[in-house]
């Protein structure tokens, strides 16, 4: 097998960090190697990594149409945009996980090299829950902690499964935490070994990374009785590509929005394996809350990560200034933390918005419904979502959604009935919808009531015991 594989093009790894070096190690195991590396860091240009020269971006652009660029770093969207803007054909740009996926397709070679000595051990745990990103306070993780309580209440012996080098800023002790220790240079092999040795009956895969792919390989070669339940938490290409590649080994695929479900169907995914998943959220009845009235500032809330890449928290500054220009009295409460938090504080002070935008920090999960019950509106400027738990929690508390058109938005919002959906990045539309609600305070109550009824209906569908009992048999 040669470095060309099936592509007669110059092969370039864009990214010299952990991802690039890990995938290089995997390629070398089966006698493959890229022709060049590339990196945006000027100090690396002209140097060599494992004997492979590092090009500058300009040198890569000159190979447009003659090269296949594998993005082997975590900044996939940024690098892809950079390449497209400099004339690289879209079909020549491949995300890092595709490099691995193409190699994992060669599972006979992988099996010969690594898997023959792996043996199943008697499993202590019936069900594993994939926490590939570690124990943090993200939406997927919060859902997983809730699921762990449900499984424990059903008498199912479960455990979390996570990589050794992941973030563990939160410790949920509902079920044990099992760590995939790094003994091999290739993380996928460690993952396969861990899953095979634990020998669960079911694994619930929350991410399209090594745990999901490793589970599929275990099912193919080692434990054909393993039941794999994949949950598509996000409307990102990596989920679709991984699921379609490994569909044969996935028993059930839970989709959290109509858009995600339809995209999988369009890609040819087996419809009989798809099942709807909604968030089980306790509703707060209308008599437990009050909305602002004329003469009072409108109360606008946001709960989630304080970042720019996905959540576009920076746009809230422009929303605030737009509301000021319209003469609207309001207060925006931002609950959460993130990498943009310090910069946001500086911008708030610089723009003299200290009395209009309040950062309230991280709110404990048990207090989140109280936060939403005090907000008139839930705002979101996100560029992408799976199906935001935060939006559903806001609905359950009767807050009116004014959000961008990400996956799940149209499932939550019936336009003008319980909220508004605007185009991604359309700050003017967000300001206009909030201005409308400011001048029509009577609509807040009726819209909020409709949202509560919508969540109540989902809760009945998503009664956890019966839902998971059916899935897990």
BELUR-V835094 format. One record per pair of residues at least 6 apart in sequence whose C-alpha atoms are under 7 Angstrom apart, sorted by the first residue. I is the first residue (numbers start at 0). J is the second residue. If there is no record, write none. Layout:
I;J, I;J
//
This chain:
0;30, 0;31, 1;30, 1;31, 2;31, 2;32, 2;33, 8;65, 8;66, 8;67, 9;34, 9;65, 9;66, 9;67, 10;33, 10;34, 10;35, 10;66, 10;67, 10;68, 11;33, 11;34, 11;35, 11;36, 11;37, 11;67, 11;68, 11;69, 12;19, 12;33, 12;35, 12;36, 12;37, 12;68, 12;69, 12;70, 12;71, 13;36, 13;37, 13;38, 13;68, 13;69, 13;70, 13;71, 13;72, 14;36, 14;37, 14;38, 14;70, 14;71, 14;72, 15;36, 15;38, 16;72, 18;71, 18;72, 19;71, 19;72, 21;185, 22;99, 23;32, 25;185, 26;32, 34;51, 35;51, 35;52, 35;53, 35;54, 36;51, 36;52, 36;53, 36;54, 37;53, 37;54, 37;55, 37;56, 38;55, 38;56, 39;55, 39;56, 43;53, 44;53, 44;54, 44;55, 45;52, 45;53, 45;54, 46;52, 46;53, 47;53, 60;85, 60;87, 63;86, 63;87, 64;87, 64;88, 66;91, 67;91, 67;92, 68;91, 68;92, 68;93, 69;92, 69;93, 69;94, 69;95, 70;93, 70;94, 70;95, 71;94, 71;95, 75;94, 83;89, 117;192, 118;195, 118;196, 119;195, 119;196, 119;198, 120;196, 120;197, 120;198, 121;198, 122;197, 122;198, 122;199, 123;197, 124;156, 124;157, 124;158, 124;199, 125;155, 125;156, 125;157, 125;199, 125;200, 125;201, 126;156, 126;157, 126;158, 126;199, 126;200, 126;201, 126;202, 127;157, 127;158, 127;159, 127;160, 127;199, 127;201, 127;202, 127;203, 128;158, 128;159, 128;160, 128;202, 128;203, 128;204, 129;159, 129;160, 129;161, 129;203, 129;204, 129;205, 129;210, 130;159, 130;160, 130;161, 130;205, 131;161, 131;162, 131;206, 132;165, 132;166, 133;161, 133;165, 133;166, 133;167, 134;140, 134;166, 134;167, 134;168, 134;169, 134;170, 135;166, 135;167, 135;168, 135;169, 136;169, 138;388, 139;232, 144;171, 147;173, 147;174, 148;173, 149;463, 149;464, 157;174, 158;174, 158;175, 158;176, 158;177, 159;174, 159;175, 159;176, 159;177, 160;176, 160;177, 160;178, 161;177, 161;178, 161;179, 162;178, 162;179, 162;180, 163;178, 163;179, 163;180, 163;181, 179;189, 179;190, 179;193, 180;189, 181;189, 182;189, 183;189, 187;209, 187;213, 190;209, 190;210, 190;213, 191;213, 191;214, 191;217, 194;214, 195;217, 199;225, 200;225, 200;226, 201;225, 201;226, 201;227, 202;226, 202;227, 202;228, 203;227, 203;228, 203;229, 204;210, 204;211, 204;228, 204;229, 204;230, 205;229, 205;230, 205;231, 205;232, 207;237, 207;238, 207;241, 215;245, 215;248, 218;224, 218;225, 218;248, 226;250, 227;249, 227;250, 227;251, 228;249, 228;250, 228;251, 228;252, 229;249, 229;251, 229;252, 229;253, 230;252, 230;253, 230;254, 231;238, 231;253, 231;254, 231;255, 232;255, 232;385, 232;386, 233;384, 233;385, 234;259, 234;384, 234;385, 234;406, 239;263, 243;268, 250;272, 251;272, 251;273, 252;272, 252;273, 252;274, 253;273, 253;274, 253;275, 253;276, 254;260, 254;273, 254;274, 254;275, 254;276, 255;275, 255;276, 255;277, 255;385, 255;386, 256;386, 256;406, 256;407, 256;410, 257;407, 257;410, 258;406, 264;270, 277;457, 277;461, 278;388, 279;458, 279;461, 280;392, 280;395, 280;458, 281;395, 282;395, 282;396, 282;451, 282;454, 282;455, 283;395, 283;396, 285;397, 285;448, 288;372, 288;373, 290;375, 291;297, 291;375, 292;440, 293;440, 296;328, 296;329, 296;330, 297;328, 297;329, 297;330, 297;375, 297;437, 298;329, 298;330, 298;331, 298;374, 298;375, 298;376, 299;330, 299;331, 299;332, 299;374, 299;375, 299;376, 299;377, 299;378, 300;331, 300;332, 300;333, 300;374, 300;376, 300;377, 300;378, 301;332, 301;333, 301;334, 301;377, 301;378, 301;379, 302;333, 302;334, 302;335, 302;389, 303;334, 303;335, 304;335, 304;336, 304;337, 305;312, 305;335, 305;336, 305;337, 305;338, 305;339, 305;340, 306;312, 306;337, 306;338, 306;339, 307;313, 307;339, 309;381, 309;382, 309;383, 310;380, 310;381, 310;382, 311;380, 311;381, 311;382, 312;380, 314;380, 317;426, 318;426, 318;430, 321;430, 322;430, 327;434, 329;355, 330;355, 330;356, 331;355, 331;356, 331;357, 332;356, 332;357, 332;358, 332;359, 333;357, 333;358, 333;359, 334;358, 334;359, 334;360, 334;361, 334;362, 335;360, 335;361, 335;362, 336;360, 336;361, 347;353, 368;392, 368;396, 371;393, 371;396, 371;398, 372;396, 372;397, 372;398, 374;398, 375;398, 375;399, 375;443, 376;398, 376;399, 376;400, 376;401, 377;393, 377;398, 377;399, 377;400, 377;401, 378;400, 378;401, 378;402, 379;401, 379;402, 379;403, 380;402, 380;403, 380;424, 381;403, 382;405, 382;423, 383;405, 383;406, 384;405, 384;406, 385;406, 385;407, 386;406, 386;407, 394;447, 394;450, 394;451, 394;454, 395;450, 395;451, 395;454, 396;451, 397;447, 397;448, 397;450, 397;451, 398;447, 399;417, 399;418, 399;443, 399;446, 399;447, 400;418, 400;419, 401;418, 401;419, 401;420, 401;429, 402;419, 402;420, 402;421, 403;420, 403;421, 403;422, 403;423, 404;420, 404;421, 404;422, 404;423, 408;420, 412;418, 412;419, 414;420, 416;446, 417;446, 417;447, 417;449, 417;450, 418;446, 421;428, 421;429, 436;442
//
